[in-house]
Amino acid sequence: MSGALQVRSAGAVRILVNSNPAARNAITPRLYDELPAALEEAARDPAVGAIVLVGDGGFFCSGGDLRQLATRHALPLDERRARIERLHGLVRAIRDCPKPVIAAVEGGAAGAGMSLALACDMLVAARDALFSMAYVKVGLTPDGGATAFLAQCMSRQVMTELCLSGERITAERLHALGAVNRLAAPGQALDTALALAAAFAGGPSAAMARIKRLCDQAHGASLDDQLDLEARLMAESQGDPEAAEGIAAFFDKRAPDFAALRAASPQE
């Protein structure tokens, strides 16, 4: 169904497909509800170790639907703000998910679609994919956390250029700037993302959730605050069954079985 989120699995990897191909997977009101719910369900499911977000039909996401945005000027300011906060709910759901979330970008990602891709923990893009902070082209300003995420991986000058020009940015340039983790052959972004996700899916889920928190806070945190968080999370990790299994496996010269620990737990 157009605009619906499709959910499927590949082993321990949950695949979330934004399916609105007729509009190049523009964000629909349904996605505001369905994506956070799907992420929450995947976070609770002990069989899921990692998540991949992808667009249907060879394009990641074209951002907001301009036909809907064109009607916003008639709304009161607080109602316009409320609509934007629904998008920001999607971003927070991705950032708050305790399991690794990887974007697989084919074709391109524009506006809020680029924001969603950048919100993911890692980003895999086809070499011919194009990205764009296209807001300025229609007299709008970035949202969805775009400026926060771009500021984490590039200079203020480069970020300002990308946002003020709204020009298309190649996946290869974003890879060089540090915003893209892996480049894939055209048509292979999903397979590459799945391989990357599978490598994380067998890992220690509680430890990885803590690592995500550390990485999220590291940008902008003072050294003392980061040391405090590291100390607290390391102390928690040392008392976790994952650490007992990992250390025992090291001395037994075997691979740790973190998946068995997840299966034995009723939920994450």
LOMAR-742071 format. One record per residue (C-alpha): residue number from 1; residue in one letter; x, y, z. Coordinates in pm, 1 decimal. Each point is the difference from the previous one (the first is absolute). Layout:
BEGIN
<i->NUM&aa->A&px->X&py->Y&pz->Z>
...
This chain:
BEGIN
<i->1&aa->M&px->0.0&py->0.0&pz->0.0>
<i->2&aa->S&px->140.1&py->338.6&pz->-97.1>
<i->3&aa->G&px->146.0&py->188.6&pz->290.6>
<i->4&aa->A&px->10.5&py->-305.2&pz->223.3>
<i->5&aa->L&px->308.1&py->-128.2&pz->177.2>
<i->6&aa->Q&px->91.5&py->-352.5&pz->-105.9>
<i->7&aa->V&px->170.5&py->-216.0&pz->259.7>
<i->8&aa->R&px->198.5&py->-312.7&pz->-71.4>
<i->9&aa->S&px->298.2&py->-187.3&pz->140.3>
<i->10&aa->A&px->325.4&py->-148.1&pz->-126.7>
<i->11&aa->G&px->129.6&py->-220.6&pz->278.3>
<i->12&aa->A&px->60.7&py->219.4&pz->303.9>
<i->13&aa->V&px->-34.5&py->321.0&pz->-204.3>
<i->14&aa->R&px->-335.2&py->181.6&pz->-12.2>
<i->15&aa->I&px->-59.4&py->184.3&pz->-330.0>
<i->16&aa->L&px->-231.4&py->302.3&pz->3.7>
<i->17&aa->V&px->-110.0&py->112.6&pz->-347.0>
<i->18&aa->N&px->-152.4&py->344.8&pz->-52.4>
<i->19&aa->S&px->-240.2&py->-83.9&pz->-280.7>
<i->20&aa->N&px->-131.7&py->301.3&pz->-187.2>
<i->21&aa->P&px->176.8&py->-51.0&pz->-334.7>
<i->22&aa->A&px->-242.6&py->207.7&pz->-206.6>
<i->23&aa->A&px->125.8&py->306.5&pz->193.2>
<i->24&aa->R&px->361.8&py->-122.6&pz->28.6>
<i->25&aa->N&px->-81.2&py->-109.3&pz->354.7>
<i->26&aa->A&px->-95.5&py->344.5&pz->125.5>
<i->27&aa->I&px->-80.3&py->-0.5&pz->369.6>
<i->28&aa->T&px->-369.5&py->-60.2&pz->64.8>
<i->29&aa->P&px->-205.3&py->47.9&pz->317.9>
<i->30&aa->R&px->-14.1&py->-378.8&pz->32.3>
<i->31&aa->L&px->376.9&py->-15.3&pz->32.9>
<i->32&aa->Y&px->-14.1&py->229.8&pz->303.9>
<i->33&aa->D&px->-185.9&py->-276.6&pz->185.0>
<i->34&aa->E&px->123.8&py->-317.2&pz->-165.4>
<i->35&aa->L&px->376.5&py->52.1&pz->4.5>
<i->36&aa->P&px->32.2&py->76.3&pz->375.1>
<i->37&aa->A&px->-229.6&py->-293.7&pz->77.3>
<i->38&aa->A&px->206.2&py->-233.2&pz->-219.6>
<i->39&aa->L&px->324.6&py->115.5&pz->161.2>
<i->40&aa->E&px->-144.5&py->-50.8&pz->346.7>
<i->41&aa->E&px->-119.6&py->-348.8&pz->-90.5>
<i->42&aa->A&px->341.2&py->-90.4&pz->-145.4>
<i->43&aa->A&px->168.8&py->130.6&pz->314.0>
<i->44&aa->R&px->-216.1&py->-231.3&pz->214.3>
<i->45&aa->D&px->46.7&py->-307.3&pz->-220.7>
<i->46&aa->P&px->295.0&py->-210.0&pz->125.5>
<i->47&aa->A&px->30.4&py->-161.6&pz->-343.8>
<i->48&aa->V&px->91.4&py->336.4&pz->-155.2>
<i->49&aa->G&px->360.5&py->114.1&pz->27.0>
<i->50&aa->A&px->9.3&py->289.0&pz->-248.3>
<i->51&aa->I&px->-232.2&py->202.7&pz->-223.7>
<i->52&aa->V&px->27.2&py->123.3&pz->-359.4>
<i->53&aa->L&px->-210.1&py->290.1&pz->-131.4>
<i->54&aa->V&px->-50.5&py->9.7&pz->-376.0>
<i->55&aa->G&px->-227.7&py->158.8&pz->-259.0>
<i->56&aa->D&px->-218.0&py->-193.1&pz->-243.4>
<i->57&aa->G&px->66.0&py->0.3&pz->-374.4>
<i->58&aa->G&px->361.0&py->115.0&pz->-11.0>
<i->59&aa->F&px->-28.7&py->339.5&pz->174.2>
<i->60&aa->F&px->52.7&py->60.5&pz->370.4>
<i->61&aa->C&px->-222.2&py->300.6&pz->75.0>
<i->62&aa->S&px->-84.2&py->329.6&pz->-169.3>
<i->63&aa->G&px->-88.3&py->167.0&pz->331.0>
<i->64&aa->G&px->-322.3&py->181.0&pz->78.3>
<i->65&aa->D&px->-291.2&py->-3.4&pz->-243.0>
<i->66&aa->L&px->-2.7&py->349.7&pz->-150.7>
<i->67&aa->R&px->-370.0&py->-27.6&pz->-75.7>
<i->68&aa->Q&px->-64.4&py->-25.3&pz->373.5>
<i->69&aa->L&px->260.9&py->261.3&pz->89.0>
<i->70&aa->A&px->-165.7&py->245.2&pz->-239.9>
<i->71&aa->T&px->-307.0&py->8.4&pz->227.6>
<i->72&aa->R&px->194.8&py->71.1&pz->320.1>
<i->73&aa->H&px->14.6&py->379.2&pz->-45.0>
<i->74&aa->A&px->-370.7&py->18.9&pz->81.0>
<i->75&aa->L&px->47.1&py->-172.5&pz->336.8>
<i->76&aa->P&px->73.6&py->178.6&pz->329.0>
<i->77&aa->L&px->366.9&py->4.8&pz->98.0>
<i->78&aa->D&px->-43.3&py->-242.5&pz->290.4>
<i->79&aa->E&px->-174.6&py->-250.7&pz->-226.2>
<i->80&aa->R&px->277.8&py->25.4&pz->-258.6>
<i->81&aa->R&px->248.0&py->-64.3&pz->281.1>
<i->82&aa->A&px->-200.7&py->-304.7&pz->112.3>
<i->83&aa->R&px->18.7&py->-151.5&pz->-350.0>
<i->84&aa->I&px->378.8&py->43.2&pz->-1.6>
<i->85&aa->E&px->24.9&py->-163.9&pz->341.4>
<i->86&aa->R&px->-156.3&py->-312.6&pz->-148.5>
<i->87&aa->L&px->297.1&py->-23.6&pz->-235.4>
<i->88&aa->H&px->229.6&py->56.0&pz->292.4>
<i->89&aa->G&px->-173.3&py->-289.4&pz->173.4>
<i->90&aa->L&px->126.2&py->-224.0&pz->-280.8>
<i->91&aa->V&px->352.7&py->129.3&pz->49.9>
<i->92&aa->R&px->-14.5&py->-51.8&pz->376.1>
<i->93&aa->A&px->-134.1&py->-352.8&pz->-49.7>
<i->94&aa->I&px->301.5&py->-85.5&pz->-216.7>
<i->95&aa->R&px->248.0&py->161.3&pz->238.0>
<i->96&aa->D&px->-160.2&py->-156.2&pz->309.7>
<i->97&aa->C&px->-13.4&py->-353.2&pz->-142.0>
<i->98&aa->P&px->247.3&py->-208.9&pz->204.7>
<i->99&aa->K&px->90.2&py->-217.1&pz->-298.4>
<i->100&aa->P&px->215.3&py->106.3&pz->-297.8>
<i->101&aa->V&px->-204.6&py->166.9&pz->-274.9>
<i->102&aa->I&px->157.3&py->14.0&pz->-346.5>
<i->103&aa->A&px->-131.2&py->200.4&pz->-296.8>
<i->104&aa->A&px->29.9&py->-159.8&pz->-344.5>
<i->105&aa->V&px->-21.5&py->277.9&pz->-259.5>
<i->106&aa->E&px->-62.1&py->-65.5&pz->-367.7>
<i->107&aa->G&px->-89.2&py->276.6&pz->-244.2>
<i->108&aa->G&px->5.5&py->287.1&pz->240.9>
<i->109&aa->A&px->-114.7&py->170.5&pz->317.0>
<i->110&aa->A&px->-119.5&py->360.3&pz->2.6>
<i->111&aa->G&px->-112.6&py->241.4&pz->269.6>
<i->112&aa->A&px->-151.8&py->-186.7&pz->293.7>
<i->113&aa->G&px->89.4&py->-323.5&pz->-180.1>
<i->114&aa->M&px->366.5&py->92.0&pz->40.0>
<i->115&aa->S&px->-70.3&py->83.7&pz->363.7>
<i->116&aa->L&px->-142.2&py->-348.4&pz->56.7>
<i->117&aa->A&px->301.9&py->-161.6&pz->-165.6>
<i->118&aa->L&px->239.9&py->206.4&pz->212.9>
<i->119&aa->A&px->-197.3&py->-82.4&pz->315.6>
<i->120&aa->C&px->89.0&py->-367.2&pz->-38.5>
<i->121&aa->D&px->304.1&py->-133.8&pz->183.6>
<i->122&aa->M&px->168.3&py->-88.6&pz->-327.4>
<i->123&aa->L&px->-63.7&py->83.4&pz->-363.0>
<i->124&aa->V&px->62.6&py->-218.7&pz->-304.8>
<i->125&aa->A&px->-48.2&py->165.8&pz->-338.4>
<i->126&aa->A&px->23.5&py->-108.9&pz->-360.7>
<i->127&aa->R&px->285.1&py->179.6&pz->-175.8>
<i->128&aa->D&px->-243.3&py->170.5&pz->-237.1>
<i->129&aa->A&px->-238.8&py->114.9&pz->275.2>
<i->130&aa->L&px->-57.2&py->372.7&pz->35.1>
<i->131&aa->F&px->-80.9&py->195.1&pz->314.9>
<i->132&aa->S&px->-137.2&py->349.9&pz->39.0>
<i->133&aa->M&px->-81.3&py->249.6&pz->272.6>
<i->134&aa->A&px->-261.8&py->128.5&pz->-243.8>
<i->135&aa->Y&px->-198.0&py->212.3&pz->244.9>
<i->136&aa->V&px->142.8&py->332.2&pz->-119.0>
<i->137&aa->K&px->-118.3&py->-73.3&pz->-354.9>
<i->138&aa->V&px->-359.5&py->46.8&pz->116.3>
<i->139&aa->G&px->60.7&py->269.4&pz->260.5>
<i->140&aa->L&px->12.3&py->-230.9&pz->300.5>
<i->141&aa->T&px->255.7&py->-80.7&pz->270.4>
<i->142&aa->P&px->140.5&py->-341.2&pz->104.0>
<i->143&aa->D&px->-174.9&py->-213.2&pz->259.4>
<i->144&aa->G&px->13.4&py->-360.0&pz->115.7>
<i->145&aa->G&px->333.3&py->55.5&pz->173.1>
<i->146&aa->A&px->184.3&py->57.9&pz->-328.5>
<i->147&aa->T&px->221.6&py->280.0&pz->127.6>
<i->148&aa->A&px->80.3&py->-187.4&pz->321.1>
<i->149&aa->F&px->107.6&py->-313.0&pz->-187.8>
<i->150&aa->L&px->194.5&py->185.7&pz->-268.4>
<i->151&aa->A&px->184.0&py->202.0&pz->265.2>
<i->152&aa->Q&px->128.7&py->-323.3&pz->150.6>
<i->153&aa->C&px->187.7&py->-104.8&pz->-312.2>
<i->154&aa->M&px->104.9&py->314.4&pz->-186.8>
<i->155&aa->S&px->114.5&py->356.6&pz->47.2>
<i->156&aa->R&px->-241.6&py->288.5&pz->45.4>
<i->157&aa->Q&px->110.2&py->140.4&pz->-334.4>
<i->158&aa->V&px->-77.5&py->-318.5&pz->-192.9>
<i->159&aa->M&px->-332.3&py->-50.1&pz->179.0>
<i->160&aa->T&px->-99.2&py->359.9&pz->-74.1>
<i->161&aa->E&px->82.7&py->-46.6&pz->-367.8>
<i->162&aa->L&px->-211.1&py->-314.6&pz->-24.3>
<i->163&aa->C&px->-297.3&py->158.1&pz->175.8>
<i->164&aa->L&px->12.0&py->338.5&pz->-172.5>
<i->165&aa->S&px->47.0&py->-139.5&pz->-350.7>
<i->166&aa->G&px->-241.1&py->-292.7&pz->20.6>
<i->167&aa->E&px->210.7&py->-159.8&pz->-272.1>
<i->168&aa->R&px->24.3&py->-371.7&pz->-49.8>
<i->169&aa->I&px->280.6&py->-169.4&pz->187.8>
<i->170&aa->T&px->147.4&py->-325.7&pz->-123.6>
<i->171&aa->A&px->22.2&py->-300.7&pz->227.2>
<i->172&aa->E&px->374.3&py->-4.0&pz->-64.4>
<i->173&aa->R&px->39.1&py->356.4&pz->130.1>
<i->174&aa->L&px->-201.8&py->-81.2&pz->311.7>
<i->175&aa->H&px->214.9&py->-308.8&pz->48.6>
<i->176&aa->A&px->313.0&py->215.3&pz->-18.7>
<i->177&aa->L&px->-153.5&py->242.8&pz->250.9>
<i->178&aa->G&px->-76.8&py->-284.2&pz->239.8>
<i->179&aa->A&px->-380.6&py->-4.2&pz->-21.9>
<i->180&aa->V&px->-18.3&py->-329.2&pz->-193.9>
<i->181&aa->N&px->150.2&py->-317.5&pz->147.6>
<i->182&aa->R&px->0.5&py->-226.0&pz->-305.2>
<i->183&aa->L&px->-30.8&py->52.3&pz->-373.3>
<i->184&aa->A&px->-168.6&py->-275.3&pz->-198.3>
<i->185&aa->A&px->-33.6&py->-81.5&pz->-366.9>
<i->186&aa->P&px->-325.5&py->138.0&pz->-146.3>
<i->187&aa->G&px->-284.0&py->-231.1&pz->95.4>
<i->188&aa->Q&px->200.6&py->-158.0&pz->282.3>
<i->189&aa->A&px->-55.1&py->245.8&pz->286.5>
<i->190&aa->L&px->-250.9&py->-225.3&pz->176.1>
<i->191&aa->D&px->216.6&py->-310.8&pz->-30.5>
<i->192&aa->T&px->300.9&py->193.1&pz->130.0>
<i->193&aa->A&px->-203.3&py->140.3&pz->288.0>
<i->194&aa->L&px->-134.3&py->-346.0&pz->83.6>
<i->195&aa->A&px->351.4&py->-141.5&pz->12.9>
<i->196&aa->L&px->105.8&py->283.2&pz->230.7>
<i->197&aa->A&px->-310.0&py->-42.8&pz->215.7>
<i->198&aa->A&px->52.2&py->-376.7&pz->23.8>
<i->199&aa->A&px->351.3&py->61.7&pz->134.8>
<i->200&aa->F&px->-151.0&py->202.8&pz->286.0>
<i->201&aa->A&px->-308.2&py->-216.6&pz->50.0>
<i->202&aa->G&px->194.2&py->-274.5&pz->175.2>
<i->203&aa->G&px->167.4&py->241.6&pz->240.2>
<i->204&aa->P&px->-72.8&py->79.1&pz->365.7>
<i->205&aa->S&px->-320.7&py->201.9&pz->-23.8>
<i->206&aa->A&px->15.0&py->162.6&pz->344.8>
<i->207&aa->A&px->361.8&py->104.4&pz->-49.3>
<i->208&aa->M&px->-76.6&py->134.5&pz->-347.6>
<i->209&aa->A&px->-292.3&py->202.0&pz->135.4>
<i->210&aa->R&px->236.0&py->156.1&pz->253.5>
<i->211&aa->I&px->258.0&py->66.4&pz->-271.9>
<i->212&aa->K&px->-268.4&py->179.3&pz->-204.2>
<i->213&aa->R&px->-64.7&py->226.7&pz->299.7>
<i->214&aa->L&px->369.3&py->75.0&pz->37.3>
<i->215&aa->C&px->39.6&py->83.4&pz->-368.4>
<i->216&aa->D&px->-312.0&py->217.6&pz->-1.4>
<i->217&aa->Q&px->111.5&py->204.3&pz->298.9>
<i->218&aa->A&px->366.7&py->26.8&pz->-99.3>
<i->219&aa->H&px->-69.4&py->285.3&pz->-241.7>
<i->220&aa->G&px->-32.1&py->310.1&pz->211.0>
<i->221&aa->A&px->56.4&py->-161.9&pz->339.1>
<i->222&aa->S&px->276.1&py->124.5&pz->226.3>
<i->223&aa->L&px->281.4&py->-242.0&pz->80.3>
<i->224&aa->D&px->-116.2&py->-24.9&pz->362.3>
<i->225&aa->D&px->-358.2&py->-78.7&pz->-104.3>
<i->226&aa->Q&px->117.7&py->-260.7&pz->-248.2>
<i->227&aa->L&px->231.9&py->-159.8&pz->255.7>
<i->228&aa->D&px->-289.0&py->-15.2&pz->247.6>
<i->229&aa->L&px->-225.5&py->-169.6&pz->-253.2>
<i->230&aa->E&px->276.4&py->-241.4&pz->-102.4>
<i->231&aa->A&px->59.3&py->-94.6&pz->363.2>
<i->232&aa->R&px->-369.0&py->-57.7&pz->67.1>
<i->233&aa->L&px->-62.6&py->-206.5&pz->-312.1>
<i->234&aa->M&px->320.9&py->-201.6&pz->38.4>
<i->235&aa->A&px->-97.6&py->-84.8&pz->359.1>
<i->236&aa->E&px->-344.0&py->-109.5&pz->-121.8>
<i->237&aa->S&px->155.5&py->-207.6&pz->-278.8>
<i->238&aa->Q&px->234.4&py->-180.5&pz->237.3>
<i->239&aa->G&px->-300.1&py->-132.5&pz->190.0>
<i->240&aa->D&px->-187.6&py->-107.5&pz->-312.8>
<i->241&aa->P&px->-30.5&py->-365.8&pz->-112.6>
<i->242&aa->E&px->141.5&py->106.6&pz->-336.4>
<i->243&aa->A&px->331.7&py->87.1&pz->162.3>
<i->244&aa->A&px->7.7&py->-332.2&pz->184.9>
<i->245&aa->E&px->-62.2&py->-184.3&pz->-328.5>
<i->246&aa->G&px->246.6&py->209.9&pz->-198.5>
<i->247&aa->I&px->282.0&py->-36.4&pz->251.7>
<i->248&aa->A&px->-64.5&py->-372.4&pz->48.8>
<i->249&aa->A&px->4.1&py->-49.9&pz->-377.8>
<i->250&aa->F&px->333.9&py->183.3&pz->-22.2>
<i->251&aa->F&px->161.7&py->-234.3&pz->250.6>
<i->252&aa->D&px->-169.2&py->-305.1&pz->-155.2>
<i->253&aa->K&px->132.6&py->107.5&pz->-341.8>
<i->254&aa->R&px->-347.6&py->-13.5&pz->-155.0>
<i->255&aa->A&px->-243.7&py->246.0&pz->-156.3>
<i->256&aa->P&px->-238.6&py->155.9&pz->254.8>
<i->257&aa->D&px->-367.2&py->-90.1&pz->-41.0>
<i->258&aa->F&px->-174.6&py->328.8&pz->63.9>
<i->259&aa->A&px->-300.0&py->-107.1&pz->-209.0>
<i->260&aa->A&px->-75.6&py->-275.4&pz->251.0>
<i->261&aa->L&px->-8.4&py->257.9&pz->277.7>
<i->262&aa->R&px->-251.7&py->208.6&pz->-196.2>
<i->263&aa->A&px->-213.8&py->-306.9&pz->-68.0>
<i->264&aa->A&px->-3.6&py->-86.3&pz->369.4>
<i->265&aa->S&px->-121.1&py->350.4&pz->86.9>
<i->266&aa->P&px->-375.7&py->69.7&pz->-35.5>
<i->267&aa->Q&px->70.4&py->344.9&pz->-147.4>
<i->268&aa->E&px->270.4&py->258.3&pz->-45.6>
